[in-house]
């Protein structure tokens, strides 16, 4: 389809060579009348003499000003943006503003100025609602920005794109069959439904999100829709449904995050939810192979974890690496205190949901120096952790688990433990907590501080 295969942004570096339409620079009737009056009232000889002595420079036309804005910027994109914005401020209704907006989008993207690029992309959408290419770009930019108002505009644009596809207003190319044309339309619908489903998920409109992912998967089984359906099911504690969806995503994944779903991350999610449902990995391999046979896809394995603190059994003898800058954390210095540890991983959706609750509890004990809160990452691929932490900006101390999960037999995520002053586990919660989690965790910490064992939560 033309809109789908066209360039997302037209390169307008050669804008100067394009014919520029008139931008409202023609002389006004009043100016014309004034010139005629001058001709009538000024004696010809005196007029010629005055013109020779005091020639009046002709003001540049809008076309010439636009040309000068481009020429004076040269190869400096910052200058180009500044000059074009100044031109638009002077001529806000210029007929060429659509092309100028495109040039500004291109320059701002190259300058990595996403907010500006988004603004001008949306202006193009307002001018040309049927420009599906720029509409899709606007959606992607708004999705990246993350604010609620922008996400809602993006869902509206996505719905517009879906309507455009479903209307089928574009003529079928004679070079392809009707079946191929329909297949292309279905692929387009699949992609846009995935995009809108992600937007709804970020807006916490789970029912709409699930409907879009289900429709997308129904049109063409794909790993991303299956993964998202698995995440939704896991958050809703529908563990068997989550297992099924993650297994499909695993079977359909392509082994790398580039251009698709990373199978290794799906394998971790699938193993996690399987253990939450069954308490062991037994039977998981057979289930994966059965799903593999059903979907006729490939599988892949994970990477080994580097053993650290090998042989150490006392948690207060562990040394944990901090994520990012800072010295390693020697837990021997925290002996005699209460440890509250949240074991998590970047690929774990419920871990993201649990983190703000965990942090609220930590803030509540901010003045209590005998309680240490740790967020212990258990990722196999540690290169994922730094960017994740930079994005999420957790307020608790973030460390690598470095074998602490092994000592406490942590095999599913998230898992939250409270360890008393003597190193004993007095509270354990596995999986995303229910509404009572925050109160239960707070009570367990207070009990550990006073020496009263409260128990564990699930």
C-alpha positions as CSV (number, residue, x, y, z in Angstrom):
1,X,0.0,0.0,0.0
2,X,1.3,3.4,-0.9
3,X,1.0,5.1,2.5
4,X,2.7,2.2,4.2
5,X,5.6,1.9,1.9
6,X,6.3,5.6,1.4
7,X,9.1,7.4,3.3
8,X,8.0,8.4,6.8
9,X,9.5,11.9,6.3
10,X,10.3,13.5,2.9
11,X,13.8,14.8,2.9
12,X,13.5,18.5,2.3
13,X,17.1,19.5,2.4
14,X,16.5,20.7,-1.2
15,X,13.5,22.8,-0.2
16,X,15.1,25.8,-1.8
17,X,14.9,24.2,-5.2
18,X,11.1,23.6,-4.9
19,X,8.6,26.1,-6.3
20,X,7.3,28.2,-3.4
21,X,3.7,29.2,-3.6
22,X,2.7,32.8,-2.8
23,X,2.5,33.3,1.0
24,X,0.2,36.3,1.1
25,X,3.0,38.7,0.1
26,X,1.1,40.4,-2.7
27,X,0.6,44.2,-2.1
28,X,-2.6,45.1,-0.4
29,X,-5.2,47.3,-2.1
30,X,-4.4,50.1,0.3
31,X,-0.7,50.0,-0.7
32,X,-1.6,50.0,-4.4
33,X,-3.9,53.0,-3.9
34,X,-1.2,54.8,-2.0
35,X,1.3,54.3,-4.9
36,X,-1.3,55.5,-7.4
37,X,-1.9,58.6,-5.3
38,X,1.8,59.3,-5.1
39,X,2.1,59.1,-8.9
40,X,-0.8,61.6,-9.3
41,X,0.4,64.1,-6.6
42,X,4.2,64.0,-7.2
43,X,5.4,66.0,-10.2
44,X,7.2,63.7,-12.6
45,X,10.5,65.6,-12.6
46,X,10.6,65.9,-8.8
47,X,9.7,62.2,-8.5
48,X,12.6,61.1,-10.7
49,X,15.0,63.4,-8.9
50,X,14.0,62.1,-5.5
51,X,14.2,58.5,-6.6
52,X,17.8,59.1,-7.8
53,X,18.8,60.8,-4.6
54,X,16.9,58.5,-2.1
55,X,16.2,55.1,-3.8
56,X,13.7,53.1,-1.7
57,X,14.8,49.4,-1.3
58,X,12.2,47.0,-2.4
59,X,11.1,44.7,0.5
60,X,11.8,41.0,-0.1
61,X,8.8,38.8,-0.9
62,X,7.8,35.9,1.3
63,X,9.4,33.6,-1.3
64,X,12.7,35.4,-1.1
65,X,12.6,35.4,2.7
66,X,12.0,31.7,2.8
67,X,14.9,31.2,0.3
68,X,17.1,33.3,2.5
69,X,16.1,31.4,5.6
70,X,17.2,28.2,4.0
71,X,20.4,29.5,2.3
72,X,21.7,31.3,5.5
73,X,21.3,28.1,7.5
74,X,23.6,26.2,5.3
75,X,24.2,22.7,6.7
76,X,23.5,23.8,10.3
77,X,20.3,22.1,11.3
78,X,19.9,24.1,14.5
79,X,20.0,27.3,12.4
80,X,17.6,25.8,9.9
81,X,15.1,25.1,12.6
82,X,15.5,28.6,14.1
83,X,15.1,30.3,10.6
84,X,12.1,28.2,9.6
85,X,10.3,28.8,12.9
86,X,11.0,32.6,12.5
87,X,9.5,32.4,9.0
88,X,6.4,30.6,10.2
89,X,6.0,33.2,13.0
90,X,5.9,35.9,10.4
91,X,3.8,33.9,7.9
92,X,1.7,31.5,10.0
93,X,-0.7,30.8,7.1
94,X,1.9,30.3,4.4
95,X,0.8,27.9,1.8
96,X,4.1,26.1,2.0
97,X,3.8,25.5,5.7
98,X,3.1,21.8,5.3
99,X,6.4,21.3,3.5
100,X,8.1,23.5,6.1
101,X,6.6,21.4,8.9
102,X,8.1,18.3,7.2
103,X,11.5,19.9,7.0
104,X,11.3,20.8,10.7
105,X,10.2,17.2,11.6
106,X,13.2,15.9,9.7
107,X,15.7,18.3,11.3
108,X,14.3,17.9,14.8
109,X,14.5,14.1,14.6
110,X,18.1,14.4,13.5
111,X,18.7,16.8,16.4
112,X,16.9,14.3,18.7
113,X,14.5,16.9,19.7
114,X,11.5,14.6,20.0
115,X,9.0,17.1,21.6
116,X,9.5,19.6,18.7
117,X,9.4,16.8,16.1
118,X,6.1,15.6,17.7
119,X,4.6,19.1,17.6
120,X,5.3,19.6,13.9
121,X,4.2,16.0,13.0
122,X,0.9,16.7,14.7
123,X,0.6,19.9,12.8
124,X,1.0,18.0,9.5
125,X,-1.7,15.5,10.7
126,X,-4.0,18.4,11.3
127,X,-3.4,19.8,7.8
128,X,-3.4,16.4,6.0
129,X,-5.5,13.9,8.1
130,X,-5.2,11.2,5.3
131,X,-1.4,11.2,5.4
132,X,-1.1,7.8,7.1
133,X,2.7,7.8,6.9
134,X,3.1,11.0,9.0
135,X,0.2,9.9,11.3
136,X,2.0,6.7,12.2
137,X,5.2,8.7,12.9
138,X,3.2,11.0,15.2
139,X,1.8,8.0,17.0
140,X,5.2,6.6,17.6
141,X,6.6,9.9,18.8
142,X,3.6,10.4,21.2
143,X,4.0,6.8,22.5
144,X,7.6,7.6,23.3
145,X,6.7,10.8,25.2
146,X,4.5,8.8,27.6
147,X,2.2,11.6,29.0
148,X,-1.5,10.8,29.2
149,X,-2.8,13.5,27.0
150,X,-0.3,12.6,24.2
151,X,-1.1,8.9,24.6
152,X,-4.8,9.6,24.2
153,X,-4.2,11.6,21.0
154,X,-2.1,8.8,19.8
155,X,-4.9,6.3,20.3
156,X,-7.2,8.6,18.4
157,X,-4.8,8.7,15.5
158,X,-4.3,4.9,15.6
159,X,-8.1,4.5,15.3
160,X,-8.1,6.8,12.3
161,X,-5.4,4.7,10.6
162,X,-7.4,1.5,11.3
163,X,-10.5,3.1,9.7
164,X,-8.5,4.1,6.7
165,X,-7.2,0.6,6.3
166,X,-10.7,-1.0,6.8
167,X,-12.3,1.4,4.3
168,X,-9.9,0.1,1.7
169,X,-9.9,3.4,-0.2
170,X,-6.6,2.8,-2.0
171,X,-6.8,1.0,-5.3
172,X,-5.3,-2.4,-5.6
173,X,-2.1,-2.5,-7.7
174,X,-2.6,-4.6,-10.9
175,X,0.7,-6.2,-10.1
176,X,-0.6,-8.2,-7.1
177,X,-3.5,-10.5,-6.7
178,X,-6.6,-9.8,-4.7
179,X,-5.5,-12.4,-2.1
180,X,-2.1,-10.7,-1.7
181,X,-3.8,-7.3,-1.4
182,X,-6.0,-8.6,1.4
183,X,-3.0,-10.2,3.1
184,X,-1.3,-6.8,3.0
185,X,-4.3,-5.1,4.6
186,X,-4.4,-7.8,7.3
187,X,-0.7,-7.2,8.1
188,X,-1.4,-3.5,8.3
189,X,-4.3,-4.0,10.6
190,X,-2.2,-6.4,12.7
191,X,0.5,-3.8,13.2
192,X,-1.8,-0.9,14.0
193,X,-3.8,-3.0,16.5
194,X,-0.5,-3.9,18.2
195,X,0.4,-0.2,18.3
196,X,-3.0,0.9,19.7
197,X,-3.0,-2.0,22.2
198,X,0.3,-0.8,23.6
199,X,-1.1,2.7,24.0
200,X,-4.2,1.4,25.8
201,X,-2.0,-0.7,28.1
202,X,0.1,2.4,29.0
203,X,-3.2,4.2,29.7
204,X,-4.2,1.3,32.0
205,X,-7.3,0.5,29.9
206,X,-6.7,-3.2,30.1
207,X,-9.9,-4.4,28.5
208,X,-9.4,-2.4,25.4
209,X,-5.8,-3.3,25.2
210,X,-6.6,-7.0,25.5
211,X,-9.2,-6.8,22.8
212,X,-6.7,-5.2,20.4
213,X,-4.0,-7.8,21.1
214,X,-6.5,-10.6,20.7
215,X,-7.7,-9.2,17.4
216,X,-4.2,-8.7,16.2
217,X,-3.2,-12.3,17.1
218,X,-6.4,-13.6,15.5
219,X,-5.5,-11.9,12.2
220,X,-1.9,-13.2,12.2
221,X,-0.4,-15.1,15.2
222,X,2.5,-12.9,16.3
223,X,4.9,-13.0,19.3
224,X,4.3,-9.4,20.5
225,X,0.5,-9.8,20.8
226,X,1.0,-13.2,22.6
227,X,3.6,-11.7,25.0
228,X,1.3,-8.7,25.9
229,X,-1.7,-11.0,26.5
230,X,0.6,-13.1,28.7
231,X,1.5,-10.0,30.7
232,X,-2.1,-9.0,31.2
233,X,-3.1,-12.5,32.3
234,X,-0.2,-12.7,34.7
235,X,-1.1,-9.3,36.3
236,X,-4.7,-10.6,36.6
237,X,-3.4,-13.8,38.3
238,X,-4.7,-15.9,35.4
239,X,-1.6,-18.1,35.5
240,X,-2.7,-20.9,33.1
241,X,-3.7,-18.3,30.5
242,X,-0.4,-16.5,31.0
243,X,1.5,-19.8,30.5
244,X,-0.3,-20.4,27.2
245,X,0.3,-16.9,25.9
246,X,4.0,-16.8,26.9
247,X,4.5,-20.3,25.3
248,X,3.1,-19.0,22.1
249,X,5.2,-15.9,22.2
250,X,8.3,-18.0,22.9
251,X,7.5,-20.3,19.9
252,X,6.9,-17.3,17.6
253,X,9.8,-15.2,18.8
254,X,12.8,-14.6,16.6
255,X,15.6,-14.9,19.1
256,X,16.6,-11.2,19.2
257,X,14.9,-8.0,20.3
258,X,15.6,-6.2,17.0
259,X,12.5,-6.3,14.8
260,X,10.6,-8.7,17.1
261,X,10.2,-10.3,20.5
262,X,13.3,-11.6,22.2
263,X,12.8,-15.3,22.9
264,X,15.2,-15.4,25.8
265,X,13.2,-12.8,27.7
266,X,10.0,-14.7,27.0
267,X,11.6,-17.9,28.2
268,X,12.3,-16.2,31.6
269,X,8.7,-14.9,31.8
270,X,7.3,-18.3,30.9
271,X,9.5,-20.1,33.5
272,X,8.6,-17.6,36.1
273,X,4.8,-18.0,35.7
274,X,5.1,-21.8,35.3
275,X,6.9,-22.0,38.7
276,X,4.2,-19.7,40.3
277,X,1.5,-22.1,39.0
278,X,3.3,-25.4,39.6
279,X,6.0,-24.7,42.1
280,X,8.6,-26.4,39.9
281,X,10.0,-26.5,36.4
282,X,8.8,-30.1,35.9
283,X,6.7,-30.4,32.7
284,X,7.6,-27.0,31.3
285,X,9.9,-28.5,28.6
286,X,7.2,-30.8,27.3
287,X,4.7,-27.9,27.3
288,X,7.0,-25.8,25.2
289,X,7.6,-28.6,22.7
290,X,3.9,-29.1,22.3
291,X,3.4,-25.4,21.6
292,X,6.4,-25.5,19.3
293,X,4.8,-28.3,17.3
294,X,1.4,-26.5,17.2
295,X,2.9,-23.2,15.9
296,X,5.7,-24.7,13.8
297,X,8.3,-22.4,15.3
298,X,11.9,-22.6,16.7
299,X,13.1,-22.5,20.3
300,X,16.3,-21.2,21.9
301,X,18.0,-21.4,25.3
302,X,19.4,-18.9,27.8
303,X,22.8,-18.0,29.0
304,X,24.5,-19.3,32.2
305,X,24.6,-17.1,35.3
306,X,28.0,-16.2,36.7
307,X,28.3,-17.6,40.2
308,X,29.2,-15.0,42.9
309,X,29.6,-15.3,46.6
310,X,30.0,-19.0,46.0
311,X,29.8,-21.1,49.1
312,X,28.5,-18.3,51.3
313,X,25.4,-19.2,53.3
314,X,25.1,-16.4,55.8
315,X,23.3,-13.4,54.1
316,X,25.3,-11.0,56.3
317,X,28.5,-12.3,54.8
318,X,27.5,-11.4,51.2
319,X,29.1,-8.6,49.1
320,X,26.7,-7.2,46.5
321,X,27.6,-5.0,43.6
322,X,25.6,-1.8,43.2
323,X,23.9,-1.1,39.9
324,X,25.7,2.0,38.5
325,X,28.4,3.9,40.3
326,X,29.3,3.3,43.9
327,X,31.2,0.8,46.1
328,X,30.0,-2.7,46.6
329,X,27.7,-3.2,49.5
330,X,29.1,-5.4,52.2
331,X,26.2,-6.8,54.2
332,X,28.5,-7.5,57.1
333,X,28.1,-3.8,57.9
334,X,24.3,-4.2,58.1
335,X,24.4,-7.2,60.5
336,X,22.0,-6.8,63.3
337,X,19.6,-4.8,61.1
338,X,16.4,-5.9,59.4
339,X,16.9,-6.6,55.7
340,X,13.9,-6.1,53.3
341,X,14.8,-7.4,49.8
342,X,12.8,-7.2,46.6
343,X,14.1,-9.8,44.1
344,X,13.2,-8.6,40.6
345,X,14.2,-8.7,36.9
346,X,13.9,-6.2,34.0
347,X,11.8,-8.6,31.9
348,X,9.3,-9.2,34.7
349,X,6.1,-7.1,34.2
350,X,4.7,-7.7,37.7
351,X,8.0,-6.5,39.1
352,X,7.4,-3.1,37.6
353,X,3.9,-3.0,39.1
354,X,5.2,-4.0,42.5
355,X,8.1,-1.5,42.6
356,X,6.1,1.7,43.6
357,X,4.4,-0.2,46.4
358,X,7.7,-1.5,47.7
359,X,9.1,2.1,47.6
360,X,6.1,3.4,49.5
361,X,6.8,1.0,52.3
362,X,10.5,2.0,52.2
363,X,9.6,5.7,52.5
364,X,7.4,4.9,55.5
365,X,10.5,3.5,57.3
366,X,12.8,6.3,56.1
367,X,13.6,7.5,59.7
368,X,14.2,3.9,60.9
369,X,18.0,3.3,60.7
370,X,17.7,-0.4,61.6
371,X,15.9,-1.3,58.4
372,X,17.7,-1.7,55.1
373,X,15.7,-1.9,51.8
374,X,17.3,-3.5,48.8
375,X,16.1,-4.1,45.2
376,X,18.1,-7.1,44.1
377,X,18.3,-7.6,40.3
378,X,18.4,-11.2,39.1
379,X,18.8,-10.7,35.3
380,X,21.1,-13.1,33.4
381,X,22.0,-10.3,31.0
382,X,23.3,-7.5,33.2
383,X,23.6,-5.1,30.3
384,X,19.9,-4.6,30.4
385,X,19.9,-3.4,34.0
386,X,21.6,0.0,33.8
387,X,19.3,1.4,31.1
388,X,16.3,0.0,32.9
389,X,17.3,1.7,36.2
390,X,18.0,4.9,34.4
391,X,14.5,4.9,33.0
392,X,12.6,3.7,36.2
393,X,14.7,5.7,38.7
394,X,14.0,3.6,41.8
395,X,14.5,5.3,45.1
396,X,15.7,2.2,47.0
397,X,19.2,0.9,46.8
398,X,19.6,-1.3,43.7
399,X,22.1,-4.1,43.7
400,X,22.8,-7.3,41.8
401,X,21.6,-10.4,43.6
402,X,25.0,-12.0,43.2
403,X,23.8,-15.3,44.6
404,X,21.6,-14.0,47.4
405,X,18.6,-15.4,45.5
406,X,20.3,-18.8,45.6
407,X,20.7,-18.7,49.4
408,X,17.0,-17.8,49.9
409,X,15.8,-20.3,47.2
410,X,14.2,-17.5,45.1
411,X,13.0,-19.0,41.8
412,X,10.1,-16.7,40.8
413,X,9.7,-12.9,40.5
414,X,8.9,-10.7,42.2
415,X,9.8,-12.2,45.5
416,X,9.9,-10.0,48.6
417,X,11.7,-11.2,51.8
418,X,12.0,-9.8,55.3
419,X,15.1,-11.1,57.1
420,X,15.3,-10.4,60.8
421,X,18.4,-9.3,62.8
422,X,19.5,-13.0,63.1
423,X,19.4,-13.7,59.4
424,X,16.1,-15.7,59.4
425,X,13.3,-15.2,56.9
426,X,10.3,-13.9,58.8
427,X,8.2,-12.9,55.7
428,X,8.0,-14.1,52.1
429,X,5.7,-12.9,49.3
430,X,6.0,-14.4,45.8
431,X,4.4,-12.9,42.7
432,X,2.5,-9.6,42.4
433,X,0.9,-8.9,45.8
434,X,-2.8,-8.4,46.4
435,X,-4.4,-5.4,48.1
436,X,-3.2,-6.5,51.5
437,X,0.5,-6.8,50.4
438,X,1.5,-3.3,51.6
439,X,0.0,-3.6,55.0
440,X,1.3,-7.2,55.4
441,X,4.9,-6.2,54.5
442,X,4.7,-3.1,56.8
443,X,3.5,-5.3,59.7
444,X,6.2,-7.9,59.0
445,X,8.9,-5.3,59.2
446,X,7.6,-3.8,62.4
447,X,7.4,-7.4,63.8
448,X,11.0,-8.0,62.8
449,X,12.1,-4.8,64.5
450,X,10.4,-5.8,67.8
451,X,11.3,-9.5,67.6
452,X,7.7,-10.6,66.9
453,X,7.4,-13.0,64.0
454,X,4.4,-12.1,61.8
455,X,4.6,-14.9,59.1
456,X,4.6,-14.8,55.4
457,X,2.4,-13.7,52.6
458,X,1.7,-15.0,49.1
